[in-house]
Amino acid sequence: MAVASIPLSRLDTRRRELGMTIDTLAKKASVSTATAKRVLRGDCNSVSFGAVTSLADALGVSFGLEETPVEEMIERQATLKARRLASMVQGTSALEDQGLDADDFNELVRRSKRRVLAGSHRRLWEEV
């Protein structure tokens, strides 16, 4: 087995652990879905190293085989998504002269994060 295939074989497993679709992964890595599929099946002959590293970065995998823990990546993504959702609510409320103060905003983020984490991991990675 080639050395390069060791981390590459890990990428699809990691994607599945994170509950991320191939389309979402491709979007996050700024590569085409076809490129992502080729890399995930280990067919990298016609793929740039930059595309491979972009996919690995989007999955929290380094070529030194160091990985950001799955739980940490999921937690980080849930926080980002909850903040985006809360910001949208705050923006709408501000238009209606009912903006949220900092404590209310943080509470909205906490509640949104709980809901995001309780849902499907696939939806976790979708854009808001």
NUVEX-577704 format. One line per field, with one value per residue (C-alpha): x, y, z; chain. Coordinates in Angstrom, 2 decimals, padded with zeros to 5 digits. Last residue first. Layout:
% residues N
east: X;...
north: Y;...
up: Z;...
chaine: A;...
***
This chain:
% residues 128
east: -027.87;-025.30;-025.48;-022.92;-025.21;-027.92;-025.84;-025.24;-028.98;-030.60;-029.93;-026.70;-028.55;-031.25;-028.70;-026.80;-029.97;-030.68;-027.14;-027.14;-030.50;-029.13;-026.11;-028.40;-030.56;-027.48;-026.02;-029.23;-031.62;-032.96;-036.68;-036.81;-038.44;-035.33;-033.35;-035.51;-034.71;-030.99;-031.18;-032.93;-030.30;-027.55;-029.05;-029.01;-025.41;-024.37;-026.09;-024.30;-020.90;-021.55;-022.75;-019.65;-017.32;-019.13;-019.03;-015.32;-014.59;-016.60;-014.77;-011.39;-009.07;-006.87;-003.16;-002.21;000.78;-001.16;-003.61;-007.31;-009.91;-012.39;-012.29;-008.50;-008.34;-010.49;-008.31;-005.19;-006.44;-007.41;-004.01;-002.26;-003.92;-006.13;-005.56;-003.76;-005.69;-008.01;-008.25;-012.05;-012.37;-010.04;-012.08;-015.36;-014.00;-012.84;-016.27;-017.96;-015.83;-013.42;-013.86;-013.14;-016.42;-018.30;-016.69;-017.49;-021.10;-021.44;-019.77;-022.28;-021.06;-022.08;-018.80;-018.02;-018.91;-016.47;-013.79;-014.24;-014.03;-010.80;-009.08;-008.33;-006.49;-004.39;-003.05;-003.08;-000.13;002.13;001.39;000.00
north: 028.74;026.56;022.82;021.19;020.66;019.38;016.27;015.91;015.47;017.34;017.50;019.44;022.14;022.37;022.73;025.32;027.35;027.38;028.53;031.15;032.53;032.73;034.63;037.07;037.59;038.34;040.71;042.74;041.77;044.28;045.09;048.11;045.99;046.11;045.22;042.12;040.94;041.46;039.76;036.76;036.52;036.93;034.11;031.80;032.69;032.26;028.85;027.76;028.79;027.12;023.92;023.91;024.25;021.51;019.18;019.86;019.33;016.11;014.76;015.37;017.54;015.04;014.41;011.90;014.05;014.57;016.64;015.89;018.43;017.39;020.70;020.61;017.15;018.31;021.38;019.18;016.90;019.81;021.44;018.17;018.42;015.60;013.57;010.62;010.97;007.96;007.05;006.64;009.82;011.68;010.82;011.69;015.07;015.83;014.95;017.13;020.04;021.71;024.67;022.58;023.56;023.01;019.62;018.55;019.64;017.67;014.62;014.72;015.36;013.17;013.92;010.23;009.75;012.44;010.93;007.51;009.15;010.93;007.97;006.15;009.29;009.28;005.79;006.10;008.50;005.87;003.40;000.00
up: 006.42;004.66;005.17;007.45;010.41;008.07;007.43;011.16;011.58;014.43;018.17;017.60;015.63;018.28;021.10;019.06;018.50;022.23;023.06;020.26;021.42;024.96;023.65;021.78;024.86;026.96;024.34;023.87;021.10;018.60;018.66;016.35;013.59;011.44;014.56;015.01;011.48;012.03;015.42;013.90;011.13;013.69;015.76;012.74;011.88;015.53;015.66;012.46;013.80;017.17;015.50;013.26;016.26;018.20;015.19;014.68;018.38;018.52;015.47;017.13;015.00;013.28;013.18;010.48;009.52;006.31;008.29;008.72;009.87;007.18;005.31;005.67;004.06;001.15;000.63;000.92;-001.84;-004.09;-003.55;-004.43;-007.82;-009.08;-012.26;-010.66;-007.40;-007.59;-003.89;-003.77;-001.73;-004.10;-007.18;-005.42;-004.30;-007.84;-009.27;-006.62;-007.80;-005.41;-003.06;000.06;001.75;-001.54;-002.13;001.43;001.01;-002.23;-000.66;002.18;005.73;008.68;010.46;010.83;007.14;006.04;008.31;006.71;003.29;004.23;005.93;002.66;001.59;004.76;004.01;000.22;000.21;001.81;-000.98;000.00
chaine: A;A;A;A;A;A;A;A;A;A;A;A;A;A;A;A;A;A;A;A;A;A;A;A;A;A;A;A;A;A;A;A;A;A;A;A;A;A;A;A;A;A;A;A;A;A;A;A;A;A;A;A;A;A;A;A;A;A;A;A;A;A;A;A;A;A;A;A;A;A;A;A;A;A;A;A;A;A;A;A;A;A;A;A;A;A;A;A;A;A;A;A;A;A;A;A;A;A;A;A;A;A;A;A;A;A;A;A;A;A;A;A;A;A;A;A;A;A;A;A;A;A;A;A;A;A;A;A
***
